[in-house]
């Protein structure tokens, strides 16, 4: 089983380990590798000094060069010939090997002078301080030789002070790092912990929570905003689900009640043939209404689940609209509705005929339900170079601006109280919206209060396959 750790603990551990690693590398460089680095540095510096003296030999400023080396460095400089020492600063510099007190060094120098070699190098332990010393020698001319030596190990008390100081500083830094790591881990994890608790509340169905993270970290703010958006969408979906169940139950209950009542009447009462036919027609109409409702719910479910696909085919838009308008002639004859279609020229488009037919039928049906007392419904078609705009307009009371986008929701009503439409099931516009999305059609609503509503959509002349 995987060992899960709290976020605050993981951040604390990572920051602490990071701080310790930095101190570890500093410890290696400052304590363990100090002598190695010191040797490398002094070797290079010794070589440069040796070349400086050699290059200025026999020049007017040679003496000043020697004085400058003696003053600015801790190098021990000797200029000798076969008989004696011409120049030496050994007595002035700490850590120098005195050849008078070290027979081995004296012999090495003599051997070099007698060997007629141009240069030599020697590492030797200085018995005076028991430290490793580097001795360089080079031939200046036929008679004179230059020797420079320096300690390869830091023997100054300042080095020891710095080492001890570094140990103390390391302890203080470790303690401070722990406090800083704890503070940072707590600061970073606090808003995330808050979001986690709020998410748990959301999973329990509590929508009265706030995901706005009190943090100046962009990613945490974006996470909080995303969760806040998700909460609102889940809340909206949950409310829609409850409304859908309520409204569908209402739609199912009414026809079922009527079917049962008329069926019982047929069973229990002796009715005339005319009455019998009337009862059967009512039962059939209610069954048809149930069928439409169930089919609409299934269609909407398929569309919203992206289970449905479109079957593009070439169709005549004008002919399709006229065919659909023929179905609404019953309203023209019985209730004096007037359907005004202003386009007669054939318009050939590519679309899913069945779904586009459902769109136009639902939009005209919606206009029938909500048009004004003049009972007029307008179907306008405008052809452009690249597309075709279709409008279905009623003359009703219109829709408030803040409610326009909600019209596409299932069973949305401007009033909470449920009201049965003249025709339709209450989810027709949701089906229309999903068909538009499936076709990638642009669509929208234009409405003013007391001045009617226009539903429009645009069909591209060339569909991107």
C-alpha positions in Angstrom: 0.0 0.0 0.0 1.4 3.4 -1.0 2.4 5.6 2.0 0.5 8.9 1.6 1.9 12.0 3.2 0.3 15.3 3.9 1.2 18.2 1.6 2.6 20.3 4.4 4.9 17.5 5.5 6.2 16.8 1.9 6.9 20.5 1.3 8.7 20.7 4.6 10.8 17.7 3.8 11.7 18.9 0.4 12.7 22.4 1.6 14.6 20.9 4.5 16.5 18.4 2.3 17.3 21.2 -0.2 18.7 23.4 2.6 20.8 20.5 4.0 22.1 19.6 0.5 23.3 23.2 0.0 25.1 23.1 3.4 26.5 19.7 2.6 28.1 20.9 -0.6 29.4 24.0 1.2 30.8 21.7 3.9 32.6 19.6 1.3 34.1 22.7 -0.4 35.0 24.7 2.7 36.2 21.9 5.0 37.1 18.7 3.2 38.4 20.1 -0.1 39.9 23.3 1.3 43.4 22.0 1.3 43.1 20.6 -2.2 41.8 24.0 -3.5 44.4 25.8 -1.5 47.2 23.7 -3.1 45.8 24.3 -6.6 45.5 28.0 -6.0 49.0 28.4 -4.5 50.6 26.3 -7.2 49.3 28.6 -9.9 50.1 31.7 -7.9 53.7 30.3 -7.3 54.2 29.6 -11.0 53.0 33.1 -11.9 55.3 34.7 -9.4 58.3 32.7 -10.6 57.7 33.8 -14.1 57.3 37.4 -13.0 60.6 37.5 -11.3 62.4 35.6 -14.1 61.0 37.9 -16.8 62.1 41.0 -14.9 65.6 39.8 -14.0 68.4 42.2 -14.9 65.9 45.0 -15.4 66.0 48.4 -13.7 62.9 47.7 -11.6 64.0 44.2 -10.5 64.6 45.1 -6.9 61.3 46.8 -6.6 59.6 43.6 -8.1 61.3 41.5 -5.4 60.1 44.0 -2.7 56.6 43.9 -4.1 56.5 40.1 -4.1 57.9 40.0 -0.5 55.3 42.6 0.6 52.1 41.3 -1.2 52.7 37.5 -0.9 53.8 34.9 1.6 56.2 33.4 -0.9 59.8 32.7 0.2 62.2 34.0 -2.4 65.9 33.2 -2.7 68.5 34.1 -5.4 71.6 32.1 -5.1 74.8 31.2 -6.9 77.2 28.4 -6.4 78.9 30.2 -3.5 76.3 32.2 -1.6 72.9 33.7 -1.2 72.4 37.0 -3.1 68.9 37.7 -2.0 66.5 36.2 0.6 63.2 37.1 2.4 63.0 33.8 4.2 63.4 35.4 7.6 60.5 37.8 7.0 57.8 35.3 5.9 56.1 32.8 8.1 56.2 29.2 6.9 59.4 29.4 4.8 61.8 26.5 4.8 65.2 27.8 6.1 67.9 25.9 4.1 70.3 26.5 6.9 68.1 24.5 9.3 67.1 21.9 6.7 69.9 19.8 5.2 67.6 18.1 2.7 66.5 21.3 1.1 70.0 22.6 1.0 71.2 19.4 -0.7 68.4 19.6 -3.3 69.2 23.2 -4.1 72.9 22.3 -4.5 72.1 19.3 -6.7 70.0 21.5 -8.9 72.7 24.1 -9.3 75.3 21.5 -10.1 73.0 19.6 -12.5 72.9 22.6 -14.9 69.1 21.9 -15.3 66.8 24.8 -16.2 64.2 24.2 -13.5 63.0 21.8 -10.8 60.0 21.2 -8.6 59.9 19.6 -5.1 57.2 18.8 -2.6 58.6 18.5 0.9 57.4 18.6 4.5 58.5 21.6 6.5 59.7 20.3 9.9 59.1 23.7 11.4 55.3 23.6 11.0 54.9 20.0 9.8 53.2 21.2 6.7 53.6 20.3 3.0 55.6 22.9 1.1 56.2 23.4 -2.6 59.7 24.4 -3.8 60.3 25.7 -7.3 63.7 26.5 -8.8 64.7 28.0 -12.1 68.0 29.2 -13.7 68.2 32.9 -14.2 71.6 33.0 -15.9 74.8 31.1 -16.0 75.7 31.9 -12.4 72.4 32.8 -10.6 69.4 30.6 -9.6 66.0 31.6 -8.3 64.2 29.5 -5.6 60.6 30.1 -4.5 58.7 28.1 -1.9 55.4 28.3 -0.2 53.2 26.2 2.1 50.6 24.1 0.3 48.5 23.9 3.5 46.9 26.9 5.2 48.7 27.4 8.5 47.2 30.8 9.3 45.0 30.9 12.4 42.5 32.8 10.4 41.7 29.6 8.5 41.0 27.7 11.7 38.8 30.6 12.9 36.9 30.5 9.6 36.4 26.7 9.8 35.0 27.0 13.4 32.8 29.9 12.3 31.5 27.9 9.4 30.5 25.0 11.7 28.6 27.5 14.0 27.0 29.2 11.0 26.0 25.8 9.6 24.2 24.9 12.8 22.4 28.3 12.8 21.5 28.0 9.1 20.1 24.4 9.7 17.8 25.7 12.5 16.7 28.7 10.5 16.1 26.5 7.4 13.8 24.3 9.5 11.8 27.3 10.6 11.7 28.8 7.1 10.8 25.4 5.6 7.9 25.0 8.1 6.6 28.5 7.4 6.8 28.1 3.7 5.2 24.7 3.7 2.4 25.9 5.9 1.8 29.0 3.7 1.8 26.9 0.5 -0.3 24.1 1.8 -2.9 26.2 3.7 -4.9 27.4 0.7 -4.7 23.9 -0.9 -5.9 22.3 2.3 -8.8 24.8 2.4 -9.7 23.9 -1.2 -9.5 20.2 -0.3 -11.9 20.6 2.6 -14.3 22.7 0.5 -14.1 19.9 -2.2 -15.1 17.3 0.4 -18.0 19.5 1.4 -19.0 19.8 -2.3 -18.9 16.0 -2.7 -21.4 15.8 0.2 -23.8 18.1 -1.7 -23.0 21.3 0.1 -23.0 24.2 -2.4 -22.7 26.9 0.2 -18.9 26.9 0.1 -16.3 29.2 -1.4 -13.4 28.1 -3.5 -11.8 31.5 -3.8 -8.3 30.7 -2.5 -6.7 33.4 -0.3 -3.3 33.1 -2.0 -1.0 35.2 -4.1 0.1 32.1 -6.1 -1.3 32.2 -9.6 -1.7 28.4 -10.0 -3.6 28.1 -6.7 -5.9 31.0 -7.6 -6.6 29.3 -11.0 -7.3 26.1 -9.2 -9.7 27.8 -6.9 -11.4 29.6 -9.8 -11.8 26.3 -11.7 -13.3 24.6 -8.6 -15.7 27.5 -8.1 -16.7 27.3 -11.8 -17.2 23.5 -11.4 -19.2 24.0 -8.2 -21.6 26.4 -10.0 -21.9 24.1 -13.0 -22.6 21.1 -10.7 -25.1 23.1 -8.7 -26.8 24.2 -12.0 -26.8 20.6 -13.2 -28.3 19.4 -10.0 -31.0 22.0 -10.0 -31.7 21.2 -13.7 -31.9 17.5 -12.8 -34.4 18.1 -10.1 -36.4 20.4 -12.3 -36.3 17.9 -15.1 -37.5 15.1 -12.9 -40.3 17.3 -11.5 -41.4 18.5 -14.9 -41.0 15.1 -16.7 -43.0 13.6 -13.8 -45.7 16.2 -14.3 -45.7 15.6 -18.1 -45.9 11.8 -17.5 -48.5 12.0 -14.8 -51.1 14.1 -16.6 -51.5 11.9 -19.8 -51.2 8.7 -17.7 -54.0 10.0 -15.4 -56.2 10.7 -18.5 -55.4 7.4 -20.1 -56.4 5.6 -16.9 -59.6 7.6 -16.5 -60.8 7.0 -20.0 -59.8 3.4 -20.0 -61.7 2.8 -16.7 -64.7 4.6 -18.2 -64.6 2.2 -21.2 -64.3 -0.7 -18.8 -66.9 0.2 -16.2 -69.5 2.2 -18.2 -71.6 1.4 -21.2 -71.0 4.2 -23.6 -72.3 4.9 -27.1 -70.3 4.2 -30.2 -69.6 7.9 -30.6 -68.5 8.3 -27.0 -66.4 5.2 -27.4 -64.6 6.6 -30.4 -64.0 9.9 -28.6 -62.6 8.1 -25.6 -60.3 6.1 -27.8 -59.1 9.2 -29.6 -58.2 10.9 -26.4 -56.3 7.8 -25.2 -54.4 7.7 -28.5 -53.6 11.4 -28.3 -52.2 11.1 -24.8 -50.2 8.0 -25.8 -48.8 10.0 -28.7 -47.9 12.8 -26.3 -46.1 10.3 -24.1 -44.2 8.9 -27.1 -43.1 12.4 -28.1 -41.9 13.2 -24.6 -40.0 9.9 -24.3 -38.4 10.4 -27.7 -37.4 13.9 -26.9 -35.8 12.8 -23.6 -33.9 10.0 -25.5 -32.8 12.4 -28.2 -31.6 15.0 -25.8 -29.7 12.3 -23.8 -28.0 11.0 -26.9 -27.0 14.5 -28.0 -25.7 15.6 -24.7 -23.7 12.4 -24.3 -22.1 13.0 -27.8 -23.5 9.6 -28.8 -25.3 11.0 -31.8 -23.6 11.8 -35.1 -24.8 13.8 -38.1 -25.4 12.3 -41.5 -24.7 15.2 -43.9 -26.8 15.1 -47.1 -27.8 17.6 -49.7 -31.3 19.1 -49.1 -33.5 21.9 -50.2 -33.9 24.2 -47.2 -36.9 26.1 -48.7 -38.7 22.9 -49.5 -38.0 21.5 -46.0 -39.4 24.6 -44.3 -42.6 24.5 -46.5 -43.0 20.8 -45.6 -42.8 21.6 -41.9 -45.2 24.5 -42.2 -47.8 22.2 -43.7 -47.9 20.3 -40.4 -48.9 23.6 -38.6 -51.9 24.3 -41.0 -54.2 22.9 -38.3 -53.4 26.0 -36.2 -54.1 28.2 -39.3 -57.5 26.6 -39.7 -58.6 26.2 -36.1 -56.9 29.1 -34.3 -56.4 31.7 -37.1 -52.5 31.5 -36.9 -50.7 33.1 -39.8 -47.3 31.7 -40.9 -45.4 34.2 -43.0 -42.5 32.7 -45.0 -40.7 35.2 -47.1 -38.5 33.0 -49.3 -39.5 30.9 -52.3 -36.2 30.3 -54.2 -34.8 26.8 -53.7 -31.7 26.8 -51.4 -29.5 23.8 -51.5 -27.5 23.1 -48.4 -25.7 20.3 -46.6 -27.0 19.2 -43.2 -28.6 16.2 -41.4 -32.1 16.4 -42.8 -33.8 14.7 -39.9 -32.1 16.8 -37.2 -32.5 20.1 -39.1 -36.2 19.2 -39.6 -36.4 18.7 -35.8 -34.8 22.1 -35.2 -37.1 24.1 -37.5 -40.2 22.2 -36.2 -39.3 22.9 -32.5 -38.5 26.6 -33.2 -41.8 27.1 -35.1 -43.7 25.2 -32.4 -42.0 27.5 -29.8 -43.1 30.6 -31.7 -46.7 29.2 -31.9 -46.7 28.9 -28.1 -45.4 32.4 -27.3 -46.5 34.6 -30.2 -48.8 37.6 -29.5 -52.5 38.0 -29.9 -52.1 38.5 -33.6 -51.1 34.9 -33.9 -48.4 35.7 -36.4 -45.2 33.7 -36.9 -42.5 34.9 -39.3 -39.9 32.6 -41.0 -37.2 34.7 -42.6 -34.3 33.4 -44.7 -31.4 35.6 -45.8 -28.8 34.3 -48.3 -25.3 35.7 -48.2 -22.1 34.8 -50.1 -20.8 32.4 -47.5 -23.8 31.4 -45.5 -27.6 31.4 -45.0 -29.3 33.0 -42.0 -32.6 31.5 -40.9 -34.9 33.4 -38.4 -38.1 32.3 -36.7 -39.8 35.2 -35.1 -42.9 35.6 -32.9 -44.7 38.8 -31.7 -45.1 37.9 -28.1 -44.0 39.6 -24.8 -40.3 38.8 -25.4 -37.6 37.7 -23.0 -35.8 39.7 -20.4 -32.1 40.3 -21.2 -30.8 38.5 -18.2 -32.9 35.4 -19.1 -32.0 35.0 -22.8 -29.1 32.5 -22.3 -31.2 30.4 -19.9 -33.9 29.8 -22.5 -31.8 26.9 -23.9 -32.0 25.1 -20.6 -34.3 22.1 -20.2 -37.7 23.2 -18.9 -36.5 26.7 -18.2 -39.4 29.1 -17.3 -39.2 32.7 -16.4 -41.6 31.8 -13.6 -40.9 28.9 -11.3 -44.5 27.7 -11.5 -44.8 25.0 -14.1 -46.9 25.9 -17.1 -47.8 23.5 -19.9 -47.1 24.7 -23.5 -49.7 24.5 -26.2 -47.4 22.0 -28.0 -44.1 20.4 -27.2 -42.5 18.9 -24.2 -40.4 21.6 -22.6 -37.0 20.3 -23.7 -37.3 21.2 -27.4 -34.9 24.1 -27.2 -32.3 22.0 -25.5 -32.5 19.6 -28.3 -32.2 22.5 -30.8 -29.1 23.8 -29.0 -27.4 20.4 -29.1 -28.1 19.9 -32.8 -26.6 23.3 -33.5 -23.5 22.4 -31.6 -23.3 19.1 -33.4 -23.5 20.8 -36.8 -21.2 23.6 -35.5 -23.8 26.2 -36.6 -23.8 29.7 -35.1 -27.0 30.5 -33.3 -28.6 32.9 -30.9 -31.7 34.8 -29.7 -32.7 38.4 -30.2 -35.5 39.7 -28.0 -37.0 42.8 -26.5 -39.7 42.9 -23.9 -43.2 43.4 -25.5 -41.6 43.3 -28.9 -41.3 39.6 -29.7 -38.4 37.1 -29.9 -36.3 36.0 -32.8 -34.4 32.7 -32.8 -31.7 32.6 -35.5 -29.1 30.2 -36.8 -26.5 30.4 -39.6 -25.9 27.5 -42.1 -22.5 27.7 -43.9 -22.7 27.0 -47.6 -19.6 24.8 -47.3 -19.6 22.5 -44.4 -16.2 21.6 -42.9 -16.1 17.8 -42.9 
